[in-house]
């Protein structure tokens, strides 16, 4: 493991998360690692050194602005020298607009406005339209017909709370939920489905 002040320090590797992980995932992983390596729990010096690295990594990727800056720096560092442009690219991160400086292609970095990574919706929308993520612009029914695992993931995540009833109905319809509404009323407040 490299030191936080070294050039080879990668906070994503330290936290053992993918660079495209959501902020909630990063925070959950940080908390899990902090509980494991905290000096009050693990008293050896290796755990203390590991905790210093974990804190330094979370300091970078736990804050949205620092993470964006680090990701830009990382993308520039990982880009082959022949592709790099000597000019700088100024980008307004609030609108997503760039002033292009030699060799930079904004179309390869993101999809069209209003679309997620999955592309345009297939048509025949049913239900609420998502305003975030890979299926931005798709209705929950369209996502359910295409990628039922994504709906199951969304059901488990905090961002999907607003859609839980609708997702539950879709998952029951396709047979991915077996419990009845009566059983749901009998279970405790904090149990997962």
CORQUI-V521671 format. One record per backbone hydrogen bond with DSSP energy under -1.0 kcal/mol. NH is the residue of the N-H (numbers start at 0). CO is the residue of the C=O. Records with the same first field share a line. If there is no record, write none. Layout:
NH: CO + CO
This chain:
5: 2
8: 5
13: 9
14: 10
16: 11
20: 17
25: 21
26: 22
27: 23
28: 24
29: 25
30: 26
31: 27
32: 28
33: 29
34: 30
35: 31
36: 32
37: 33
40: 37
41: 37
47: 43
48: 44
49: 45
50: 46
51: 47
52: 48
53: 49
54: 50
55: 51
56: 52
57: 53
58: 54
59: 55
60: 56
61: 57
66: 62
67: 63
68: 64
69: 65
70: 66
71: 67
72: 68
73: 69
74: 70
75: 71
76: 72
77: 73
82: 79
83: 79
91: 96
95: 91
98: 89
107: 104
114: 111
115: 135
117: 133
118: 115
129: 137
135: 132
136: 129
137: 134
139: 127
140: 125
142: 138
143: 139
144: 140
145: 141
146: 142
150: 146
151: 147
152: 148
153: 149
154: 150
155: 151
156: 152
159: 156
160: 157
162: 159
163: 160
166: 162
167: 163
168: 164
169: 165
170: 166
171: 167
172: 168
173: 169
175: 170
183: 179
184: 180
185: 181
186: 182
